[in-house]
Amino acid sequence: MNIKTIAAILTIASQSLLNAQVSVKVTYEQQNIYPDNYWEKIPQDFRENTKKLLTQPITLNLINNGEASLIVSEDKKLNFSSMQENNPDERNLGINMKLAEVWTHNDFNTNTTTKKVKLDNKSYYRQFPFDNTIYEFDPTVTKKIDSYQCNLAYYVSKKSNDTIKYWYAKEIAIADGPYGPSSIPGLILWYENKYRVIYATKIEYADSKLEIKPLDNKIPILSNDEYLQAEAESRKPKNYVDEDGKRIKKNSITIK
């Protein structure tokens, strides 16, 4: 895999990055992985198109300026035609499948992560302390990613019964990646679990501070219970009658 690297009036060295407080922008692609039996549940006539849509890479962009970082995904919707025939009284518009938006702000002064979520086209914030996962490091295993000799950090998730792997470049001394800051001592260029792979495709360096907008004080912060309740309401089917008197049913599904 080739990573496009752009340096703006800067010679890259591990410690100089940290000391100079330069900004870095990283473009990642996320590839979701589905088991074979997942596709068997989908009718044959719709299987290939569904597989093509769901396995398209998703772009993530990370900006880190030393004081904060922001991770944002592309806004992507998948539209599937209905598998049911319409009748004179009811018209099924199919399924509008919206991929879960990634918007994660990390404040290095307060060690706080803020995630923006959208429910029924309304934005909310959820806040957490920085991730405190304890990682294992294996110095005997390395992975060449473009020109970077990357080291392995990992942990075993009891919840998913999976080994989560992070390949990071120690020479880029920025403890950040597609899932935000961690105790891993270097920029994460490759992340993998049994459900997805996320890999860097471009790294841009700047010797000036890139702007990251502060949180919008007009967006409310939800508690965990408030969020779960609002999320459940947003997933309920929406029914309405159009101007011709036909009943319209719309389902919205979020893919995580």
C-alpha positions as CSV (number, residue, x, y, z in Angstrom):
1,M,0.0,0.0,0.0
2,N,1.3,3.4,-0.9
3,I,0.7,6.4,1.4
4,K,0.9,9.9,-0.2
5,T,3.0,12.1,2.0
6,I,3.1,15.9,1.7
7,A,5.5,17.9,3.8
8,A,5.1,21.7,4.0
9,I,8.6,23.3,4.7
10,L,9.3,20.6,7.2
11,T,11.8,17.8,7.6
12,I,10.1,14.9,9.3
13,A,11.7,13.4,12.4
14,S,10.1,11.7,15.4
15,Q,11.0,14.1,18.1
16,S,10.8,17.3,16.0
17,L,7.2,16.6,15.3
18,L,6.3,16.7,19.0
19,N,8.5,19.6,19.9
20,A,7.5,21.8,17.0
21,Q,3.8,21.2,17.7
22,V,3.1,20.9,13.9
23,S,-0.2,19.9,12.5
24,V,-0.9,16.7,10.7
25,K,-3.8,15.7,8.5
26,V,-4.3,12.0,7.8
27,T,-6.8,10.5,5.3
28,Y,-8.0,6.9,6.1
29,E,-10.2,4.5,4.3
30,Q,-12.4,2.1,6.2
31,Q,-13.3,-1.3,4.7
32,N,-16.1,-3.2,6.4
33,I,-15.9,-7.0,6.5
34,Y,-18.9,-9.3,6.4
35,P,-19.1,-13.1,6.9
36,D,-20.2,-15.1,3.9
37,N,-23.4,-16.2,5.6
38,Y,-24.4,-12.5,5.9
39,W,-25.0,-12.3,2.2
40,E,-27.0,-15.6,2.1
41,K,-29.8,-13.8,4.1
42,I,-30.3,-11.3,1.2
43,P,-32.5,-12.4,-1.7
44,Q,-30.5,-13.5,-4.8
45,D,-31.8,-10.7,-7.0
46,F,-30.6,-8.0,-4.6
47,R,-27.5,-9.7,-3.3
48,E,-24.8,-8.5,-5.6
49,N,-25.9,-4.9,-5.5
50,T,-26.2,-4.9,-1.8
51,K,-22.7,-6.4,-1.4
52,K,-21.3,-3.8,-3.7
53,L,-22.8,-0.9,-1.7
54,L,-21.9,-2.2,1.7
55,T,-18.3,-3.0,0.9
56,Q,-17.4,0.4,-0.6
57,P,-14.6,2.1,1.3
58,I,-15.5,4.9,3.6
59,T,-13.2,7.9,3.9
60,L,-12.2,9.3,7.3
61,N,-10.2,12.5,7.8
62,L,-8.1,13.2,10.9
63,I,-6.7,16.6,11.8
64,N,-4.3,16.9,14.8
65,N,-2.9,20.3,15.8
66,G,-1.3,19.4,19.1
67,E,-4.1,20.9,21.3
68,A,-7.0,19.1,19.7
69,S,-7.9,16.6,17.0
70,L,-10.9,16.0,14.9
71,I,-12.0,12.9,13.0
72,V,-14.8,13.2,10.5
73,S,-16.2,10.7,8.0
74,E,-17.7,11.4,4.6
75,D,-21.5,11.7,4.5
76,K,-22.8,8.6,2.7
77,K,-26.2,7.2,2.1
78,L,-27.1,3.9,0.5
79,N,-30.5,3.6,-1.3
80,F,-32.0,0.2,-1.9
81,S,-35.1,-0.3,-4.0
82,S,-38.1,-2.0,-2.5
83,M,-38.5,-5.7,-2.7
84,Q,-42.3,-5.3,-2.4
85,E,-44.7,-4.5,-5.2
86,N,-46.7,-1.2,-4.9
87,N,-50.4,-1.2,-5.0
88,P,-53.0,1.6,-5.7
89,D,-53.3,2.4,-2.0
90,E,-49.7,2.0,-0.7
91,R,-46.3,2.8,-2.2
92,N,-43.1,1.4,-0.6
93,L,-40.1,3.7,-1.4
94,G,-37.6,1.0,-0.2
95,I,-34.9,1.5,2.4
96,N,-32.8,4.5,2.9
97,M,-29.7,3.2,4.6
98,K,-27.5,5.9,6.1
99,L,-24.0,5.0,7.3
100,A,-23.2,6.0,10.8
101,E,-21.5,9.4,10.7
102,V,-18.1,9.7,12.5
103,W,-17.5,13.1,14.1
104,T,-15.1,12.9,17.0
105,H,-13.4,15.8,18.7
106,N,-10.6,15.2,21.2
107,D,-9.4,17.9,23.6
108,F,-5.9,17.3,24.8
109,N,-6.2,20.0,27.5
110,T,-9.1,18.3,29.3
111,N,-8.5,14.8,28.0
112,T,-12.1,14.7,26.8
113,T,-13.6,13.0,23.7
114,T,-16.8,14.4,22.3
115,K,-18.8,12.5,19.7
116,K,-21.5,14.2,17.6
117,V,-24.5,12.1,16.7
118,K,-27.5,12.8,14.5
119,L,-30.9,11.5,15.4
120,D,-33.9,12.4,13.1
121,N,-31.6,15.1,11.5
122,K,-30.9,16.7,14.9
123,S,-27.4,16.9,16.2
124,Y,-26.3,16.0,19.8
125,Y,-23.0,15.6,21.6
126,R,-21.9,12.7,23.8
127,Q,-18.8,13.2,26.0
128,F,-16.3,10.7,27.5
129,P,-12.9,10.8,29.1
130,F,-10.0,9.7,26.9
131,D,-9.8,5.9,26.2
132,N,-7.8,4.1,28.9
133,T,-7.5,0.8,27.2
134,I,-4.3,-1.1,28.3
135,Y,-2.5,-2.4,25.2
136,E,0.0,-5.2,24.7
137,F,3.1,-4.5,22.6
138,D,4.9,-7.1,20.6
139,P,8.4,-5.7,19.6
140,T,9.2,-8.9,17.6
141,V,6.5,-8.2,15.0
142,T,6.6,-5.4,12.5
143,K,4.7,-4.4,9.4
144,K,6.0,-2.3,6.5
145,I,3.4,0.3,5.5
146,D,4.7,2.4,2.7
147,S,8.0,3.7,3.9
148,Y,7.2,3.3,7.6
149,Q,8.3,0.3,9.7
150,C,5.3,-0.1,12.0
151,N,5.1,-1.8,15.3
152,L,2.2,-3.7,16.7
153,A,-0.1,-2.9,19.7
154,Y,-3.1,-4.9,20.5
155,Y,-5.7,-5.9,23.0
156,V,-8.2,-8.7,23.3
157,S,-11.8,-7.6,23.5
158,K,-13.9,-9.9,25.7
159,K,-17.1,-8.3,24.4
160,S,-16.5,-9.3,20.8
161,N,-14.1,-12.1,21.4
162,D,-11.6,-10.5,19.0
163,T,-8.0,-9.3,18.9
164,I,-7.9,-5.6,18.0
165,K,-4.7,-4.7,16.3
166,Y,-3.0,-1.3,15.8
167,W,0.0,-0.8,13.6
168,Y,1.7,2.5,14.4
169,A,4.7,4.5,13.2
170,K,7.0,5.4,16.2
171,E,8.8,7.9,13.9
172,I,5.6,10.0,13.8
173,A,5.3,10.9,17.4
174,I,1.6,11.7,17.5
175,A,-0.5,9.5,19.7
176,D,-3.6,9.6,17.6
177,G,-5.4,7.6,14.9
178,P,-8.8,6.8,13.4
179,Y,-10.3,6.1,16.8
180,G,-8.7,9.0,18.6
181,P,-5.9,9.4,21.2
182,S,-4.5,6.5,23.1
183,S,-1.4,5.4,25.0
184,I,0.1,4.0,21.8
185,P,3.4,5.9,21.1
186,G,3.0,6.8,17.5
187,L,0.5,7.6,14.7
188,I,-1.7,4.7,13.9
189,L,-1.5,3.9,10.2
190,W,-3.5,0.6,10.2
191,Y,-6.3,-0.7,12.4
192,E,-8.0,-4.1,12.1
193,N,-10.6,-6.3,13.8
194,K,-12.8,-9.0,12.5
195,Y,-15.4,-6.5,11.3
196,R,-13.3,-3.8,9.6
197,V,-9.9,-2.6,8.5
198,I,-8.9,1.1,8.5
199,Y,-5.7,2.2,6.8
200,A,-4.0,5.5,6.0
201,T,-3.9,6.6,2.4
202,K,-2.4,10.1,2.8
203,I,-0.4,12.1,5.4
204,E,0.0,15.8,5.1
205,Y,2.2,17.9,7.4
206,A,2.1,21.6,8.0
207,D,4.4,23.8,10.1
208,S,1.5,26.1,11.0
209,K,-1.3,25.2,13.3
210,L,-4.4,23.9,11.4
211,E,-7.7,25.3,12.7
212,I,-10.1,23.0,14.5
213,K,-13.4,24.7,15.3
214,P,-14.5,24.5,19.0
215,L,-17.7,22.7,19.9
216,D,-21.0,24.4,19.0
217,N,-22.6,25.6,22.2
218,K,-26.0,25.4,20.5
219,I,-25.8,21.6,20.3
220,P,-27.1,19.9,23.4
221,I,-25.1,17.2,25.3
222,L,-27.1,14.0,26.0
223,S,-26.6,11.7,28.9
224,N,-26.1,8.1,28.0
225,D,-29.7,7.2,29.0
226,E,-31.1,10.2,27.1
227,Y,-29.2,9.2,24.0
228,L,-30.3,5.5,24.1
229,Q,-33.9,6.6,24.4
230,A,-33.6,9.1,21.5
231,E,-31.9,6.6,19.3
232,A,-34.6,4.0,19.8
233,E,-37.3,6.6,18.8
234,S,-35.3,7.6,15.7
235,R,-35.2,4.0,14.4
236,K,-39.0,3.5,14.4
237,P,-40.6,3.4,10.9
238,K,-42.0,6.7,9.7
239,N,-45.4,6.6,8.1
240,Y,-47.3,9.4,6.4
241,V,-49.9,10.0,3.6
242,D,-48.7,11.9,0.5
243,E,-50.7,14.5,-1.4
244,D,-52.4,11.8,-3.5
245,G,-53.7,10.1,-0.4
246,K,-51.2,7.2,-0.7
247,R,-49.6,5.9,2.5
248,I,-45.8,6.1,2.4
249,K,-43.6,4.0,4.7
250,K,-39.9,4.9,5.2
251,N,-37.4,2.9,7.1
252,S,-34.1,4.3,8.2
253,I,-31.2,2.0,9.2
254,T,-27.8,3.0,10.5
255,I,-24.8,0.8,9.7
256,K,-22.1,0.8,12.3
